[in-house]
Amino acid sequence: MLRFKPLFFLCLFVGIHFGYAQEGLNFSVNNQLYLKGNSALIGNNIVSEDDVEPFDDRSTFNDKIKMQFIDVDNDKSTFSSSQAVLTLPKNSKKIAYAALYWSAVYKYDKGVKRTLNNQIIYKGNDERTLDVNNILFKTPKGEYTPIKGLNVYDSYLNSTFNDSKPYVCYADITEILQNTDTLDGNYTVANIKATEGYISGGCSGGWLMYVIYENPDEKPKYFTTYNGFIEVNKKPVDITFADFKTDEQGDIKTALSIGTLEGDSKLKTDMCTVFDYNKNKYVPLSTPLRPENNFFNSTITIDNKYFKDRTPNSMNTLGFDLVKMTLPNKNNNILSNNSSELTIKLKTKADRFFLFFVAFETEISPIYLENKNDDYYMTVDIDTYALPQNEDVLKIEKLKTISIPNLEPGYYLVTNVFSVESNAENWKQFLREKGHTPRSYKNPKNNWDYIYLEMSEDPNVVYLKQRELSRLDYFEDIWVLKINM
């Protein structure tokens, strides 16, 4: 049986479910945006075998290599630096959001390895600075700007991950990019701290810049980013994205961006899977450069290509993985029309890795985008019933009024909106079968059908009905519109 879900959600939430308890820091939502636009992901690693030359050998394990800082900026005041190029499409120069992340293995400043009784022993002084959130950032035609980021997670401060002591930091650099005259070009990130030499599992580290930009030629989209630091080992990590509504018809395009640490190019069994609702099971994601059983393999890729527009442009980024890919949504089998949820599962059997960044984006219903302005409508969250009723009623009275010709003035309790008339009829039939008496009106501004169950000039009447209906599981959200008042 078809199940219809209401269209609008005011309480922002991304569901993140972990199959088992994980060490590290659980993920939290960092940002959510609804706009016409797209995103770009760039980045680079910060430690390698050589300080300037690319590293392309994919046949060796990370911990076999003596690591040193990459430093390509010809600036003696920096001890580490790498670069990547941002290229945005024409008509896409308005930056809505820009995030900078950096993460590295950092147990001590320098490590050595010794062989004792046929066993390899890794040693260091087990001391290092806690000042990992201060770095330098340079735009294409600018000078270095000191960045003091948020220390999202540093395992050196607790008893977890004692063999590697990784960390991750974040900075919102939206204002920097918005005030930059030249957006396209080379971005440099310097003085990221990491362990040099040898460490168990191998030294690794790098940075990423995730940019969301507006473009009036794009379809409406939902973007969400969040961060944390979770070990993916033998226990899977499930992530469920919500807070969106796909369009009622047509193909749905969606994309995923991920940043991880410590993935080994030679070790296999690590996977990123997505739930296929048609098949009722998880199916593995893959590209020609990311096999389904070795998805996190120390590469930086955009869809089916290596991202080479960076310095150095190593094929093997030695434990630092960045991926941005369009999900294979043929026939909308993964993300369907009228959908509001997507789940991915990350897992491995042999090659543990750390997840520190995920961004999800999808095309959404234009109705959902247009009606995000909460000055025109109001929902009631049943978890907030402890609030005094008169406060909610006062909010309803203060709503901005909407003009709809030939419609009686009043407060309307709307349950759903449709751009396809047959879907509106199906929803009304569903409501009738549940014992309701649905009515509808068409908004001449957009020609969409609005289905409502209550109308009154008294906001108290509509408010009480909304509270009553919000308890039903098929009304996730219903809202009030003030019309012709």
N, C-alpha and C positions, 0 to 999 in steps of 0.2 A: 504494500500500500504506500502511496506517496505520502510523505510527511512534509508539511510546509512549516518553515520557520519564519518568525517575524523578522523584520528587516533591519531595525535600527538598534544599536547598542551604545549607550552613553557611558557605561562603566567600562573603562579600558582594562583588558585582561588578556594575557597570553598564557595558556596552560602549559606547564612544563612538568612532565611526570617522569620520574626515574624508576626503572623497573626494580632496582634494588637501591639500598642506601649507598651513596657514593661518597668517597673522600673528596675534599676540596670545598668549593663554594658553590652552592646552588645558584642557578641562573636567575636573574631578575630583568624585567623589561627596562630597556635603556631609553627607547624612543619609539613613538608610533606616529605615522603621518598618513594623511589621505589627500592625494592630489593627482593632477595630470602630470606625469613625468616619468623618470627612469632613474637608474642608479649606476654607479661605476665603482669598481674595486681595483685598487692597485696596491703594491707593496713589494717588500724584498726581505731577504734574510740578512743577518748582521754578523754571523761568524761562518768561516769556511776554511779550506785548506790554505788559501792564499788571500792576501789582503786586497787584491784588485782583479786577479784573473778569474774567469768563470770556472766552475767545477762541474764537469759533465759525466763523471764516472758514476754509473748506477749499479755497479756490481759489488760494492763493498758495504760493510756495516758502518753506521755512523761512529761508533765508539772505537773504530780502528784508526780514525783520522785525528791527527793533532790539529786542533782548531786554533785559529787566531781571528782577531777582529778584521772585518772588511772595513776599508777606509779609502774611499775613492774621491774625496772632495778636494784633495790637494791643499788642505788647511791644517797646519801644524797644531792648531788649538783644539782639534777634535781627535779623539782616539778611536772612534768608530763612525762609519757613515756609509750609507748605501742610498741608491736613487731609484725612482720609478717615474714613468711619464703618464700624465693624465691627458686624455683627449676626449673632449665632449662633442656631441653632434652640434651642428648649427641650430640656432634658436633654442639652445639649452644652457644658457649662461647664468640663469638665476638659481643660486644655490639655496636649497631649502634646509639642508642639514649636512654636516661633515663630521665624521668621527675618526680619530686617530687612536690606534691600539698598538701597544708593543708588549712583547712577551719573550721570556728567555729562561733557559736553565741557568741557575746561578747559585751553586752551592758554595763556591769559593772563587777567588779571582783567577787562580791558575791551578791546574791539576796535573799530576803526573801518574804514570802507571808503571808498575814493577811486576815481574814474574817471580813468584815464590812457591816452590814445591808444585810446579806446573800449573799454578793458579795465578790469574792476573789480579793484582791488587791496585786499586785506584786511591790516590792520596792527594790531600790538599790541606791547607791550614784551617779549613772549616770556619773561616771568618771572611765576612764581606760586608760592604756598606748596605744600609737600609734605604739609601737615597736612590731608589730605582725609578722614581716617578719624575725625575728632572732630566729632560733631554733638550735637544735643539731641533728646530724645524725650519725649513727654508722652502719658500714658494719659488716658482720658475724664475722670476726676475727680482726676487727679494734677497734680503740678508737673513742670517740665522736669527730666529726668535726663540728665546727660552720658553719652554713649555713645562709647566708643573701640572702633571696629570693626577688623576685619582688613582690611588693604589688599590685596585680592585681586589687583588689577592696576592699575598706573598707567603709562601709556605715556610720561609725561613723564620717566621714569627711563631710557628707552632710545630707540632711533632709529625706532621704529614710529609710524605714524599722525601724522606731523609736521604735517599740516594742521589737526588738531583736538585731539590729546593727551587722549583720554578716559581715565576711570578707573572702577573699581567697587570698593565696599567692602561688607563683610558683618558683621553682629553677631547672635549667638544671644541672643534676648531672651525665651527660654522662661521663665526664672525670674521675670522682671519681670511677665509676664502671669499666671503661676501665683500670684503674690502680690498681684494686683490684685483688689480687691473688686468693681469694676464693669468687666466685660469689654466689654459693648456700649456703643457710643458713639463719640465723635470722638477720633481719634488725630492728634497733630500732630508733624511732623518739621521741625526748624529747623536753620539754619546749614549747609546743604549748599552746598558751593562749586561754582561754575561760571563760565564766561565770560559776561559781559554785553556788550551791544552787537552787534557783527557778527563773524562768522568764516566761513571758507569751508565751505559745507555747512550752516551754521546752528548756532546755539547750542541745546543741549538738555540736559535733566537731570530727574531725579526719583527717587522712592523707591517701594518696595513692601514690604508685610508679608504673609508667607505663614504661615498658622496651620493646624496640624493638631490636631483636637480629637477626643476619644473620645465615642462615642455607642453605648450597648448595643443600640439599635434598628437600627443599620446592619449591613450585611453585612461580613464580614471583608475588609480591604483592605490593599494594599501601597502605600506611599508612598516616593518617592525624590526628593531634591532635590540639585542640584549646581550649581556655578558655574565661571566662567572668563571669558574675554573673547576672542571670536572674530569676526573680520570676515567677514561673508557678502557676497561681491561676485559675481564671475563664476564662482567656484569653489564648488560646493555643499558643504554640511555634512550628514553623515549621523549620526544618533544612534540607537543600538540600546539599548533597555531590556531588562534581564533580571532574574534573581533573584526570580522570582515563578512562580506556577502558578495558572492560572484553574480555575474549578470544572469538574466533569465534565459538567454539564448546566445548562440555563437560559441566559437572556440575560446577557451580560457587559457591565457598565457601566464605562467608563474615561474619564479626563479628562486634559487637558494644560494646564499653565500656563507662560507664557513672558514674559520681560522682555527688551526690546531697546531700543537707542538709535540715533537718527539716521534712523529711517524717516520718509519724507516723504509727506504725505497726497496730494500731487498726482502724484508719480512712481509709475509702475506697474512691473509685471513681477516683484515680489517674491512668493514663494510659500512655503507650508508644506504639504508633502505627506506622506502616510502610505502604507506599503506594504500593499496589498490582496492577501492570499494567494490568494483565490479568482480574482482577475483576473490575478495574477502581475505586478503593476505598481504604481507609485506613483500615487495619486489625490490631487488637490488638496483641501485643507480649505477651507471657506468658511462664512460666515454672512451674513445680510442686511447686516451692517455691515462685514464683511471679505470683499470679493470675492476669488475665488481667484487673480486676477492682481494684487492689491494688498492682500495680507493684512496687512502691517505698514504701517499708514497713519495713525500718530499718533493713536491712540484708546486708551481704556481701556474694555474690554468684558468682560462676564460672559455667556457663551453668546450669545444673540441680542439682548442689550440693552446700551446704554451704561451704565456704572457712574457714576451721577450723584450719588451720596451722598457728595460731597466738596466742598471749598472751596479754590480755585474749581473749578467743574465744567465746565471747557472741553470743548467737543466736539472741538477740535483741540488736542492736547497737545504739538504742535510738536516732533516727533522723539522723544517718549518713549512707548513702546508697552507696554501690559500686556494680556494676554489669558488668560482661563480659560474653557475650553470642553469640553463633553462631546463625545467623539469619536462620529461617526455610525457606530454598530456594528450596523446592522440585519442581522438573521440571523447575527450574529457573523462578518461577512465580514472584518473587520479584526483583531479579537482573538477567537479561537475558543475553544471548550472545550478543556481540557487544553493550553492554550498557555502558553509561557514566554518569549515574545520579541515585541517590537514595535519597528519602525524608522520614524523620520520623516526627511524630507530637507528642508532649508531652502535656498532658492536665489533668485537675482535676476539680472537682466541689466542694469538701469539704476540702481536705487535701492539702493545699498549700505546695510547696517545692521550694528550690532554686537549679538551675542547674549551676554547676561551671566547669564541665569538660566533654568532649565528645571525644572519639577516634573512628575512623572508619577505617576498613581495609577490603580489598577484593582482591581476586585473579584477576590478570590482564593478558592481552595479552602479551606473551613473545616478540612480535614485539614492543609493546609500551615500554617495559623495555629496550630492546636492543638499541633502537633509542633515548634514552633520552640524549645522548651526543650531546650537541649543537655545538661541534666543527665540526660536519659533515653535519649539515643542518641548515637552517634558515627559520623562518616564518616571515610574515609581519603582524603586528597588525594594523588594519585600524584606530585605535584611535591614532596612532603615525604618521600620515601622515604629521604632521607639521614639522617633522624632515627633514633636507635637503636630497634630493634623493641621492646625491653622497655618503653620509655616509652609507646608506644601501647597495648601490652597492659595496662600498669598503669592507663591511663586507662579502658580497657574494664572492668577489674575494679571500678573505682570508680564506674561508672554506677549511678544509682538504679534499683532493681528495680521492675518493673511486675507487677501481679498479674493473671493471666489464668486463670480456672477451667478445670480439666481439661486443662491444657497442661503438658507435661514441662518441668521447670526446666532452664534453660540460657541460652546466648547465641545469639540468632537473627540471621541475616544477611538483612535485609529489603531487597527491591528496589523495592517500590512499595506504595501503599495506595490503595484505591478505596472510594468510597461507593456506587457503582453496581455491582451484582453482575455484570452482563453485561460491563462494562469489565474487571473482575477476570479473568473467564474468557478474554477476548480477550488480555489480557497474558500469562496462563499459556500459552495456545496459542502466542503469539509466542515465549515462552521455550523451549517444547518444540521448535519448529521450528529454534531455534538450538542444540539439543542439550542443553538443561538439563532438570533434573527439579524443577519448581517445586512447592512445597507452600504451604498457606495456613492461616490461622486467622482467626476472626472475634472482634473485641474487643467484648464485650457492653456496654461503656461507651458506645460510639458506633455499634456495628453495622457498622463498616468492615471490609473484607477486607484482610489483610496478607499479601503474597506473599513467601516467603522461599526461599532456596536452600541454606542450611546451618544446622545447629543442633548445638551441642555444649556440654558443661559445661566444656570446656577453652577459654579465651579465645584461646589461641595458634592453635588449629585454625580458629576463625572469622576471626581477624585475617588469617591467611595467605590464606584463601579470598577475603576481601574485597580484599586487595591484588591478587590474581590477576584477579578479575572487574572491578576498577576500570579495568583497561587496555582493556576492550572499549568501543567507542564508544557502544553503546546503554545502557551503565550510566554515566551522567554522575555520579551519586551513589548509592551504596548504603550502608546504615548498620546498626549493631549495636544491638540492644535486649537488655537484661538482664531475663529474665522468671522469676518465681517462685523467685528465688535467695535 
